Structures are given as structure tokens and as C-alpha cells.
Amino acid sequence: MTVSCLIMFDLAAGDALVLREARLAVAFSEALAARFGAALDEVTVADASAG
């Protein structure tokens, strides 16, 4: 392989890793939103009515 091919391969592998981590972060935040969304909504409403 040439140097440019190796660099492109390395960049593609890095992009795949970043995409995988981004997907995990989105899935984690969606799970948190599903679990705590109602409680956070209640706190937001309570803060708004107190202010």
C-alpha cells in the first residue's frame, strides 16, 4: 500500500470509531430521556410555576 492509501484507511477506521461512539451516546441519551423524561418535565413545570 502507498502512504496515501494507509492514511485514507486510518481515517476511515477513525471515522467508523467516532460514528460508533456517537451512536452509543445517542442511544444512551435516549434511554435516559425515556427513563427520566417525565421526572424532568415535572421539575421544569415546578420551576416555571415557582418563578
C-alpha positions, 0 to 999 in steps of 0.5 A: 500500500502507498502512504496515501492509501494507509492514511485514507484507511486510518481515517476511515477506521477513525471515522467508523470509531467516532460514528460508533461512539456517537451512536452509543451516546445517542442511544444512551441519551435516549434511554435516559430521556425515556427513563427520566423524561417525565421526572424532568418535565415535572421539575421544569413545570415546578420551576416555571410555576415557582418563578 
